[in-house]
Amino acid sequence: MIRKVALQVGALVLLVFMAWNAYLAVNHLKQMGRISALTLESSMIQADIAGVLKDLTDMETGQRGYLLTGNSAYLQPYTDAKGRIETDFAALRVGLVNKAESARSQLESLANSVHSCWWIQTKEWSTWIELARFCLRYPWRRPAASLDLTEKGRLA
């Protein structure tokens, strides 16, 4: 009789532990799903930030190449990036919409700061490009007229 009661209590305890284990497993899987979604969202925002950074780098590279050589072919990265950057900023803002309110306000503030800096920098780059075009029209005003312009450093 004692043996039968011990088996029943042992089976009941075993079932309770199995149910507890299943509960913990389900909670762990839900938590992994939430972490996976956050990781994917963060990766997408990082990709949008990388796109904006690439556009800014391309604009700077094109401007620098044109200012050094006077060759309009070097402006191609500048003009391509100038056309892409607004859509990249828009994609970044869309990615920030889904964030929590506190994080979203901080990230929106950062995005606005970067956008205003980009706008100021673009105006400066445009001014330098126009100045270089002026100097190319009047070669005696060109400060870098004695530079070697053989395009040795240009990537294909």
C-alpha positions as CSV (number, residue, x, y, z in Angstrom):
1,M,0.0,0.0,0.0
2,I,2.8,2.4,0.9
3,R,4.5,1.5,-2.3
4,K,1.4,2.3,-4.4
5,V,1.0,5.7,-2.7
6,A,4.7,6.5,-3.2
7,L,4.3,5.7,-6.9
8,Q,1.2,7.9,-7.2
9,V,2.9,10.8,-5.5
10,G,6.1,10.3,-7.5
11,A,4.1,10.2,-10.8
12,L,2.2,13.3,-9.7
13,V,5.5,15.1,-8.8
14,L,7.0,14.0,-12.2
15,L,3.9,15.4,-14.1
16,V,4.2,18.7,-12.2
17,F,7.9,18.9,-13.1
18,M,7.1,18.1,-16.7
19,A,4.5,20.8,-16.9
20,W,6.9,23.3,-15.2
21,N,9.5,22.4,-17.8
22,A,7.1,22.8,-20.7
23,Y,6.0,26.2,-19.3
24,L,9.7,27.3,-19.0
25,A,10.4,26.1,-22.6
26,V,7.4,28.0,-24.0
27,N,8.5,31.2,-22.2
28,H,12.0,30.8,-23.4
29,L,10.9,30.4,-27.0
30,K,8.7,33.5,-26.7
31,Q,11.6,35.5,-25.3
32,M,13.9,34.2,-28.2
33,G,11.2,35.4,-30.7
34,R,11.2,38.9,-29.1
35,I,15.0,39.0,-29.1
36,S,15.1,37.9,-32.7
37,A,12.6,40.6,-33.8
38,L,14.6,43.3,-31.9
39,T,17.8,42.1,-33.5
40,L,16.3,42.1,-37.0
41,E,14.9,45.6,-36.4
42,S,18.2,46.9,-35.1
43,S,20.0,45.4,-38.1
44,M,17.6,47.1,-40.5
45,I,18.2,50.5,-38.8
46,Q,21.9,49.9,-38.9
47,A,21.7,49.2,-42.6
48,D,19.7,52.4,-43.1
49,I,22.4,54.3,-41.1
50,A,25.1,52.7,-43.2
51,G,23.3,53.8,-46.4
52,V,23.3,57.4,-45.2
53,L,26.9,57.2,-44.3
54,K,27.8,55.7,-47.7
55,D,26.0,58.5,-49.4
56,L,27.8,61.1,-47.4
57,T,31.1,59.4,-48.0
58,D,30.4,59.2,-51.8
59,M,29.5,62.9,-51.9
60,E,32.6,63.9,-50.1
61,T,34.7,61.6,-52.3
62,G,33.2,63.0,-55.5
63,Q,33.6,66.6,-54.4
64,R,37.2,66.0,-53.3
65,G,38.1,64.3,-56.6
66,Y,36.6,67.1,-58.6
67,L,38.3,69.8,-56.6
68,L,41.7,68.1,-57.0
69,T,41.5,67.4,-60.7
70,G,38.8,69.6,-62.2
71,N,37.6,66.5,-64.1
72,S,33.8,66.3,-64.1
73,A,33.9,62.5,-64.2
74,Y,34.9,62.7,-60.5
75,L,31.5,64.3,-59.7
76,Q,29.6,61.1,-60.6
77,P,29.7,59.7,-57.0
78,Y,28.6,63.1,-55.7
79,T,25.6,63.4,-58.0
80,D,24.6,59.7,-57.5
81,A,24.7,60.0,-53.7
82,K,22.9,63.4,-53.8
83,G,20.0,61.7,-55.5
84,R,19.9,58.7,-53.1
85,I,20.4,60.4,-49.8
86,E,16.9,61.8,-49.3
87,T,15.4,58.3,-49.8
88,D,17.9,56.8,-47.4
89,F,17.0,59.4,-44.8
90,A,13.3,58.6,-45.4
91,A,14.0,54.9,-44.9
92,L,15.8,55.6,-41.7
93,R,12.9,57.7,-40.4
94,V,10.5,54.9,-41.2
95,G,12.7,52.4,-39.3
96,L,12.6,54.7,-36.3
97,V,8.8,54.9,-36.2
98,N,8.4,51.4,-34.7
99,K,10.7,52.1,-31.7
100,A,9.6,52.8,-28.2
101,E,8.7,56.4,-27.5
102,S,11.8,57.3,-25.4
103,A,14.2,55.6,-27.9
104,R,12.3,57.1,-30.8
105,S,12.5,60.6,-29.6
106,Q,16.2,60.3,-29.0
107,L,16.8,58.7,-32.4
108,E,14.6,61.2,-34.1
109,S,16.6,64.0,-32.5
110,L,19.8,62.3,-33.7
111,A,18.4,61.9,-37.3
112,N,17.3,65.5,-37.4
113,S,20.8,66.6,-36.3
114,V,22.5,64.5,-38.9
115,H,20.0,65.7,-41.6
116,S,20.7,69.4,-40.7
117,C,24.4,68.8,-40.7
118,W,24.1,67.0,-44.1
119,W,22.1,69.9,-45.5
120,I,24.7,72.5,-44.3
121,Q,27.6,70.3,-45.6
122,T,25.9,69.8,-49.0
123,K,25.6,73.6,-49.3
124,E,29.2,73.9,-48.5
125,W,30.2,71.2,-51.0
126,S,28.1,72.8,-53.7
127,T,29.8,76.1,-53.0
128,W,33.2,74.5,-53.4
129,I,32.2,72.8,-56.6
130,E,30.9,76.0,-58.0
131,L,34.1,77.8,-57.0
132,A,36.1,75.1,-58.7
133,R,34.1,75.4,-61.9
134,F,34.7,79.2,-61.8
135,C,38.5,78.6,-61.4
136,L,38.4,76.1,-64.3
137,R,36.9,78.7,-66.5
138,Y,39.7,81.0,-65.6
139,P,42.9,78.8,-65.5
140,W,45.2,81.6,-64.2
141,R,43.1,81.5,-60.9
142,R,43.5,77.8,-60.4
143,P,45.6,77.2,-57.3
144,A,46.4,73.6,-58.1
145,A,47.4,74.2,-61.8
146,S,50.8,72.6,-61.2
147,L,49.4,69.3,-59.9
148,D,50.0,66.0,-61.7
149,L,46.5,65.3,-63.1
150,T,47.2,61.9,-64.7
151,E,44.4,60.2,-62.7
152,K,46.8,57.6,-61.4
153,G,44.8,57.3,-58.1
154,R,41.4,56.9,-59.7
155,L,39.6,53.6,-59.3
156,A,38.2,52.0,-62.5
